[in-house]
């Protein structure tokens, strides 16, 4: 049977009367699977991807895809002046790559809360060390991750965090250009908080004067190891810039929710194909995000497309004013 027909072609729901279904032969999320029940069934390739290695560092972050709502569109509102959505994905930023380096966790319509979405996601227990920015931290999530044996390093907001020292791991010290103010095992949250998890707490003062507060389950790591691991999270920010500016995801060709999702997956597929091709060609290892630019340039040269790839970013008004007008191009058509 095929339920892929209007008006619910992208949101089919099938209800089985009576559960458990003792006579159910097989199930699959592949809409192109063979209808023959004797044919082996399987999920779409990639949805059941191999888990990240336990030695990997994996950054989780969200990326917004928005546009001004002054044009006609079919997307959810993102802010008073914009519409669109975004994506939350997990990307390996450290450790040896053994499988696909990035996984889409959720595609979103409209605005969202990182912590709220994370509450509905399940992270790999005993797997990689997940690196997350301030939007993902909450006492409830930290308590949940500790109970599920999820390995993590999450940045907290210093002004919103209350804690009680349980054990001093190392005294305050200066490491390079930063100052480690606190390296302790602490009970997090105020006395009246409903959740008060006990975790590793590292508070550092950066060179430009800002505070960096990290919470982790890594009790056996030194504060320097936790800070160095969290520094790798910036690679996912570089990937966001590459996808939007170089691949062109900042310039949308569709203003419908389904169209934006399609553009997102096309951009991600292009990035993975470029990386895979360049990896086989040059045996590149290490930071796969930095290899994307070199891989795209090498691919263009192999196809005979010489010249530097022009990023898809809008020109500023000053550049537009200085651009010379081509003679006759902007001439008004004669009246007939």
C-alpha positions as CSV (number, residue, x, y, z in Angstrom):
1,X,0.0,0.0,0.0
2,X,1.2,3.6,-0.7
3,X,0.0,6.4,1.5
4,X,2.2,9.0,-0.3
5,X,-0.8,10.9,-1.7
6,X,-2.2,14.4,-0.9
7,X,-2.9,16.0,1.4
8,X,-0.6,14.0,3.8
9,X,2.1,12.9,1.4
10,X,4.8,13.9,3.8
11,X,3.2,13.0,7.1
12,X,1.8,9.5,6.8
13,X,0.5,7.9,10.0
14,X,-0.7,4.3,10.1
15,X,-2.5,3.0,13.2
16,X,-2.4,-0.7,14.0
17,X,-5.5,-1.9,15.8
18,X,-4.1,-4.1,18.5
19,X,-0.6,-3.9,19.8
20,X,1.8,-5.7,19.9
21,X,1.3,-6.8,16.2
22,X,2.2,-10.4,16.5
23,X,1.8,-11.0,12.7
24,X,3.8,-8.0,11.5
25,X,6.4,-9.3,9.1
26,X,8.7,-6.3,8.8
27,X,8.8,-2.5,9.0
28,X,10.9,0.1,7.3
29,X,11.2,3.9,6.9
30,X,12.1,3.4,3.2
31,X,9.3,4.7,1.0
32,X,10.9,3.2,-2.1
33,X,11.1,-0.4,-0.6
34,X,9.8,-3.3,-2.6
35,X,6.2,-4.1,-1.8
36,X,6.9,-7.8,-1.9
37,X,6.7,-9.0,1.8
38,X,9.2,-11.8,1.0
39,X,11.8,-9.2,0.1
40,X,14.2,-8.3,2.9
41,X,13.3,-4.8,4.3
42,X,15.6,-2.2,5.6
43,X,15.8,1.5,6.6
44,X,17.0,4.2,4.3
45,X,20.8,4.2,4.1
46,X,22.3,6.7,6.6
47,X,19.4,6.8,9.1
48,X,20.9,3.8,10.9
49,X,24.5,5.1,10.6
50,X,27.2,3.5,12.7
51,X,27.6,5.2,16.1
52,X,30.4,7.6,16.8
53,X,33.6,6.1,18.2
54,X,34.1,6.4,22.0
55,X,37.4,8.2,21.4
56,X,35.7,10.9,19.2
57,X,34.8,14.5,20.1
58,X,31.4,15.4,18.7
59,X,30.0,19.0,18.6
60,X,26.3,19.5,18.7
61,X,24.9,22.8,17.5
62,X,22.0,24.4,15.8
63,X,22.0,26.4,12.6
64,X,19.2,28.8,11.6
65,X,18.1,29.1,8.0
66,X,16.0,32.3,7.7
67,X,14.9,35.1,5.4
68,X,12.9,38.3,5.7
69,X,9.2,37.7,5.9
70,X,8.4,40.6,3.5
71,X,8.0,38.1,0.7
72,X,5.4,35.4,0.2
73,X,6.4,32.2,1.9
74,X,5.1,29.0,3.4
75,X,7.3,28.8,6.5
76,X,6.8,29.2,10.2
77,X,7.7,32.6,11.8
78,X,11.2,32.7,13.3
79,X,11.2,36.3,14.7
80,X,9.0,39.4,14.2
81,X,10.9,40.2,11.0
82,X,12.0,36.8,9.7
83,X,10.7,33.3,8.8
84,X,12.3,29.9,8.3
85,X,13.7,27.2,10.5
86,X,16.9,25.4,11.0
87,X,18.7,22.2,11.9
88,X,20.4,20.6,14.9
89,X,23.2,18.3,14.0
90,X,26.1,16.4,15.5
91,X,29.5,16.7,13.9
92,X,32.7,14.9,14.7
93,X,35.4,17.5,15.4
94,X,38.1,15.4,17.0
95,X,39.4,11.8,16.9
96,X,39.9,9.4,14.1
97,X,37.1,9.4,11.5
98,X,35.6,5.9,11.0
99,X,32.2,6.8,9.5
100,X,30.1,9.7,8.3
101,X,31.4,12.8,10.2
102,X,28.0,14.6,10.5
103,X,24.5,13.5,11.4
104,X,21.3,15.4,11.2
105,X,19.5,15.1,14.6
106,X,16.5,17.2,13.8
107,X,15.2,19.6,11.1
108,X,13.1,22.4,12.6
109,X,10.4,24.8,11.5
110,X,10.3,28.2,13.1
111,X,12.2,29.3,16.2
112,X,13.3,26.8,18.8
113,X,15.1,26.3,22.1
114,X,18.3,24.3,22.0
115,X,17.8,22.9,25.5
116,X,14.1,22.2,24.8
117,X,15.0,20.2,21.7
118,X,17.8,18.4,23.4
119,X,15.3,17.2,26.0
120,X,13.6,15.2,23.3
121,X,16.8,13.7,21.9
122,X,18.7,10.6,23.1
123,X,22.5,10.8,23.1
124,X,24.8,7.8,22.8
125,X,25.6,6.4,26.2
126,X,29.3,5.6,26.8
127,X,30.0,7.0,23.4
128,X,31.9,10.1,22.3
129,X,32.4,13.3,24.3
130,X,29.7,15.7,23.2
131,X,30.6,19.4,23.1
132,X,27.8,21.9,23.4
133,X,27.5,25.7,23.8
134,X,25.5,27.7,26.4
135,X,22.2,27.2,24.6
136,X,22.1,23.5,25.6
137,X,22.9,23.6,29.3
138,X,20.3,23.1,32.0
139,X,20.4,21.3,35.4
140,X,17.8,18.9,34.2
141,X,19.8,17.9,31.1
142,X,23.0,17.5,33.1
143,X,21.2,15.3,35.7
144,X,19.8,13.2,32.8
145,X,23.1,12.8,31.0
146,X,24.9,11.8,34.2
147,X,22.3,9.2,34.9
148,X,22.5,7.8,31.3
149,X,26.3,7.8,31.3
150,X,26.5,10.3,28.5
151,X,30.0,11.8,28.2
152,X,29.8,15.6,27.7
153,X,31.3,19.0,28.0
154,X,28.8,21.9,28.0
155,X,29.4,25.6,28.5
156,X,27.3,27.3,31.2
157,X,26.3,30.9,31.7
158,X,28.3,32.2,34.6
159,X,25.6,34.7,35.7
160,X,23.0,32.0,35.9
161,X,25.0,29.3,37.6
162,X,25.1,28.6,41.4
163,X,27.3,25.9,42.8
164,X,28.8,24.5,45.9
165,X,32.3,23.1,46.0
166,X,32.6,19.4,47.0
167,X,36.2,18.7,46.1
168,X,39.1,20.8,44.8
169,X,40.7,19.0,41.9
170,X,43.6,21.5,41.4
171,X,44.5,25.0,42.6
172,X,44.1,28.1,40.5
173,X,46.8,28.6,37.9
174,X,47.7,30.4,34.7
175,X,48.0,28.3,31.5
176,X,49.2,30.3,28.5
177,X,47.0,33.3,28.0
178,X,44.1,32.1,30.2
179,X,43.7,31.9,34.0
180,X,42.0,28.8,35.5
181,X,40.1,30.2,38.5
182,X,38.3,27.1,39.7
183,X,38.9,23.4,39.0
184,X,36.5,21.5,41.3
185,X,33.8,18.9,41.6
186,X,30.7,20.8,42.5
187,X,27.1,20.4,43.3
188,X,25.3,22.6,40.8
189,X,22.3,24.7,41.4
190,X,20.9,26.8,44.2
191,X,19.7,25.3,47.4
192,X,16.1,25.6,46.2
193,X,16.7,24.0,42.8
194,X,14.8,20.8,42.0
195,X,17.9,19.3,40.3
196,X,21.3,19.6,41.9
197,X,23.7,17.3,40.0
198,X,27.3,16.8,41.0
199,X,29.7,17.3,38.1
200,X,33.1,18.6,37.2
201,X,33.3,22.4,37.0
202,X,36.1,24.4,35.3
203,X,36.0,28.2,35.4
204,X,38.6,30.1,33.3
205,X,39.3,33.7,32.5
206,X,40.1,34.2,28.9
207,X,42.7,36.6,27.5
208,X,40.1,39.2,26.5
209,X,38.6,39.2,30.0
210,X,35.5,37.0,29.4
211,X,34.7,34.0,31.6
212,X,34.5,30.5,30.3
213,X,32.5,28.1,32.5
214,X,32.5,24.4,31.5
215,X,30.6,21.5,33.1
216,X,31.5,18.0,32.4
217,X,31.3,14.4,33.5
218,X,35.1,13.9,32.8
219,X,36.3,13.6,36.4
220,X,39.6,11.9,35.4
221,X,40.5,14.6,32.9
222,X,42.6,17.6,33.8
223,X,41.2,21.1,33.3
224,X,43.6,21.7,30.5
225,X,42.3,18.6,28.7
226,X,38.7,19.8,29.1
227,X,39.5,23.3,27.8
228,X,41.4,21.9,24.8
229,X,38.6,19.5,23.9
230,X,36.0,22.2,24.1
231,X,38.1,24.4,21.8
232,X,37.5,21.9,19.0
233,X,33.8,22.8,19.1
234,X,34.6,25.9,17.0
235,X,35.0,23.7,13.9
236,X,31.2,23.3,13.6
237,X,30.9,27.1,13.5
238,X,33.4,27.1,10.6
239,X,31.2,24.4,8.9
240,X,28.2,26.7,9.3
241,X,30.0,29.5,7.6
242,X,31.2,27.2,4.8
243,X,27.8,25.8,4.1
244,X,26.1,29.2,4.0
245,X,28.7,31.3,2.2
246,X,30.6,28.8,0.0
247,X,27.9,26.3,-0.8
248,X,25.2,29.0,-1.0
249,X,22.7,28.0,1.7
250,X,22.4,31.6,2.7
251,X,20.8,32.3,-0.7
252,X,17.6,30.4,-0.8
253,X,15.8,29.2,-3.9
254,X,12.7,28.2,-2.1
255,X,10.6,29.9,0.5
256,X,8.5,26.8,1.5
257,X,9.3,24.7,4.5
258,X,9.8,21.5,2.4
259,X,12.0,23.4,-0.1
260,X,14.3,24.7,2.7
261,X,14.6,21.2,4.0
262,X,15.5,19.9,0.5
263,X,18.2,22.7,0.1
264,X,19.6,21.8,3.5
265,X,20.0,18.1,2.6
266,X,21.4,19.0,-0.8
267,X,24.0,21.2,0.7
268,X,24.9,18.5,3.3
269,X,25.2,15.9,0.6
270,X,27.5,18.1,-1.5
271,X,29.7,18.7,1.5
272,X,30.0,14.9,2.2
273,X,30.6,14.1,-1.5
274,X,33.4,16.7,-1.7
275,X,35.0,15.4,1.5
276,X,34.7,11.8,0.4
277,X,36.2,12.5,-3.0
278,X,39.0,14.6,-1.7
279,X,39.8,12.1,1.1
280,X,40.2,9.2,-1.4
281,X,42.2,11.4,-3.8
282,X,44.7,12.9,-1.4
283,X,44.3,10.6,1.6
284,X,43.6,13.7,3.7
285,X,43.2,13.1,7.4
286,X,42.4,15.1,10.5
287,X,40.1,18.1,10.4
288,X,37.6,17.3,7.7
289,X,36.1,20.8,7.8
290,X,39.3,22.5,6.8
291,X,39.6,19.9,3.9
292,X,36.3,21.0,2.4
293,X,37.7,24.2,0.9
294,X,40.8,22.4,-0.5
295,X,38.6,19.6,-1.8
296,X,36.2,22.0,-3.5
297,X,39.1,23.8,-5.2
298,X,40.7,20.5,-6.3
299,X,37.4,19.3,-7.7
300,X,36.9,22.5,-9.7
301,X,40.4,22.2,-11.1
302,X,39.8,18.6,-12.1
303,X,36.7,19.7,-14.0
304,X,38.5,22.5,-15.8
305,X,36.7,25.2,-13.8
306,X,39.7,27.5,-13.2
307,X,39.7,30.4,-10.9
308,X,38.8,30.9,-7.3
309,X,35.4,29.9,-6.0
310,X,33.4,33.0,-5.3
311,X,31.5,32.9,-2.0
312,X,27.8,33.4,-2.2
313,X,27.6,36.5,0.0
314,X,25.7,39.7,-0.8
315,X,27.6,42.7,-1.9
316,X,27.5,45.7,0.4
317,X,25.9,49.0,-0.7
318,X,29.3,50.6,-1.1
319,X,30.4,47.9,-3.6
320,X,27.2,48.2,-5.5
321,X,27.5,52.0,-5.8
322,X,31.1,51.7,-7.1
323,X,30.1,49.1,-9.8
324,X,30.2,50.6,-13.3
325,X,27.0,50.5,-15.3
326,X,27.3,48.7,-18.6
327,X,26.4,51.0,-21.4
328,X,23.0,50.3,-22.8
329,X,22.2,47.6,-20.2
330,X,20.0,49.8,-18.0
331,X,18.6,51.9,-20.9
332,X,14.8,52.2,-20.7
333,X,13.0,50.5,-23.6
334,X,11.5,52.9,-26.2
335,X,7.8,53.6,-26.2
336,X,6.0,52.2,-29.2
